[in-house]
Amino acid sequence: MNQDNTTGPIPFTIDLTFEEARRRAEVVAALGPDWDPVAALRGEDEAYALLYSDLDAEQQRTYDLLVAAGVLPGEGPGREAAH
């Protein structure tokens, strides 16, 4: 019989750095050689502009209120919500 006199949990650590690097490499590989990140971002900007285009007056007021409150991102490059 092995008598161990430890009185608490045994520390257990895992370094996930390698796994995260592998995961990211797999994502980029899955995107393929034809993936263009600049075109993807441009497409997102176009979709965002289309989503909030042609709003009626009430919708525009609501949109402006949500942007001012930081719920929705404003216009311009690097848009992101404040919250």
Legacy VTK file of the C-alpha trace (Angstrom):
# vtk DataFile Version 3.0
C-alpha trace
ASCII
DATASET POLYDATA
POINTS 83 float
0.000 0.000 0.000
1.308 3.426 -0.936
0.697 6.031 1.741
0.626 9.528 0.326
0.554 12.350 2.823
-0.721 15.060 0.456
-3.516 17.061 1.992
-4.927 18.989 -0.948
-5.578 18.888 -4.634
-2.634 18.144 -6.864
-1.979 20.995 -9.331
-2.804 20.116 -12.915
-1.901 22.492 -15.733
-2.174 22.247 -19.485
-0.503 24.617 -21.925
-2.958 25.077 -24.786
-0.608 27.268 -26.849
0.291 24.465 -29.244
-3.332 23.379 -29.654
-4.459 26.950 -30.323
-1.761 27.389 -32.972
-2.795 24.085 -34.564
-6.470 25.095 -34.517
-5.715 28.418 -36.193
-3.586 26.726 -38.841
-6.452 24.306 -39.573
-8.910 27.196 -39.934
-6.653 29.002 -42.408
-6.068 25.744 -44.317
-9.832 25.136 -44.467
-10.373 28.607 -45.925
-8.215 27.581 -48.864
-5.695 29.436 -50.991
-8.323 31.582 -52.733
-9.564 33.233 -49.531
-9.037 36.993 -49.630
-9.391 38.609 -46.186
-9.552 42.131 -47.648
-12.413 41.118 -49.939
-14.152 39.403 -47.019
-13.974 42.581 -44.916
-15.157 44.657 -47.867
-18.114 42.297 -48.256
-18.948 42.653 -44.566
-18.893 46.446 -44.884
-21.176 46.271 -47.913
-23.583 43.947 -46.091
-23.637 46.261 -43.059
-24.369 49.283 -45.261
-27.147 47.399 -47.052
-28.660 46.192 -43.779
-29.129 49.741 -42.484
-29.999 51.438 -45.793
-33.422 52.741 -46.750
-34.653 53.116 -43.173
-37.820 55.111 -42.646
-37.732 58.037 -40.191
-38.719 55.980 -37.135
-36.228 53.228 -37.956
-33.488 55.825 -38.467
-34.234 57.404 -35.075
-34.066 53.979 -33.430
-30.834 53.180 -35.248
-29.284 56.517 -34.207
-30.380 55.923 -30.615
-28.785 52.460 -30.577
-25.547 53.787 -32.079
-25.423 56.624 -29.542
-25.977 54.124 -26.710
-23.132 51.958 -28.010
-25.375 48.985 -28.743
-24.749 49.114 -32.498
-21.492 50.184 -34.103
-21.393 53.516 -35.869
-20.254 54.102 -39.410
-16.683 54.215 -40.619
-13.709 51.893 -40.637
-13.085 49.824 -37.562
-16.692 50.025 -36.431
-17.473 48.285 -33.216
-20.118 48.648 -30.563
-19.096 50.371 -27.342
-20.479 47.507 -25.240
LINES 1 84
83 0 1 2 3 4 5 6 7 8 9 10 11 12 13 14 15 16 17 18 19 20 21 22 23 24 25 26 27 28 29 30 31 32 33 34 35 36 37 38 39 40 41 42 43 44 45 46 47 48 49 50 51 52 53 54 55 56 57 58 59 60 61 62 63 64 65 66 67 68 69 70 71 72 73 74 75 76 77 78 79 80 81 82
